[in-house]
Amino acid sequence: MPKNMGPTDRTLRVVIGLILISLVFIGPQSPLGWIGVIPLATAFLGFCPAYAILGIRTCGAKE
């Protein structure tokens, strides 16, 4: 899997993922907050399957 996400995109995904997961423990305490695992996983892998399908690349590296 080639990386297709840049550092800014990855940082935003980590922040969004942590916010969503925190909703499981504080706030409305909804189990839907576990959806935050998806942006966290894609951020740590540096690869987004949706970006691959749509042909989007936010990283500066060339293939």
C-alpha positions as CSV (number, residue, x, y, z in Angstrom):
1,M,0.0,0.0,0.0
2,P,1.6,3.2,-1.1
3,K,1.0,6.2,1.2
4,N,-1.5,8.6,-0.2
5,M,-2.0,11.0,2.8
6,G,0.1,14.0,3.7
7,P,1.1,15.1,7.3
8,T,-1.7,17.7,7.6
9,D,-4.3,15.2,6.5
10,R,-3.0,12.6,8.9
11,T,-2.9,15.1,11.8
12,L,-6.5,16.1,11.2
13,R,-7.6,12.4,11.1
14,V,-5.9,11.7,14.4
15,V,-7.6,14.7,16.1
16,I,-11.0,13.8,14.6
17,G,-10.6,10.1,15.6
18,L,-9.7,11.0,19.2
19,I,-12.6,13.3,19.5
20,L,-15.0,10.7,18.2
21,I,-13.7,8.0,20.5
22,S,-13.9,10.4,23.4
23,L,-17.6,10.6,22.8
24,V,-17.8,6.9,24.0
25,F,-16.5,7.9,27.4
26,I,-17.6,11.5,28.0
27,G,-20.4,13.6,26.6
28,P,-23.3,11.7,25.1
29,Q,-21.6,8.3,25.7
30,S,-22.7,6.9,22.4
31,P,-21.2,3.7,21.1
32,L,-21.2,5.3,17.6
33,G,-18.0,7.1,18.8
34,W,-16.1,3.9,18.0
35,I,-16.3,5.0,14.3
36,G,-13.3,7.2,15.3
37,V,-11.1,4.1,15.0
38,I,-11.4,4.4,11.2
39,P,-9.7,7.8,10.9
40,L,-7.1,6.8,13.5
41,A,-6.2,3.6,11.6
42,T,-6.0,5.4,8.2
43,A,-3.8,8.1,9.8
44,F,-1.4,5.6,11.3
45,L,-1.2,3.6,8.1
46,G,-0.9,6.7,5.9
47,F,-3.2,5.1,3.4
48,C,-6.9,5.9,2.8
49,P,-8.8,3.4,0.6
50,A,-11.3,6.0,-0.4
51,Y,-8.5,8.3,-1.7
52,A,-7.1,5.3,-3.7
53,I,-10.5,4.7,-5.3
54,L,-11.0,8.4,-6.1
55,G,-7.4,9.0,-7.2
56,I,-6.6,11.6,-4.5
57,R,-3.2,12.1,-3.1
58,T,-2.4,14.6,-0.3
59,C,1.2,13.6,0.2
60,G,4.1,15.1,-1.8
61,A,5.7,11.8,-2.6
62,K,5.7,10.6,-6.2
63,E,4.9,7.0,-7.1
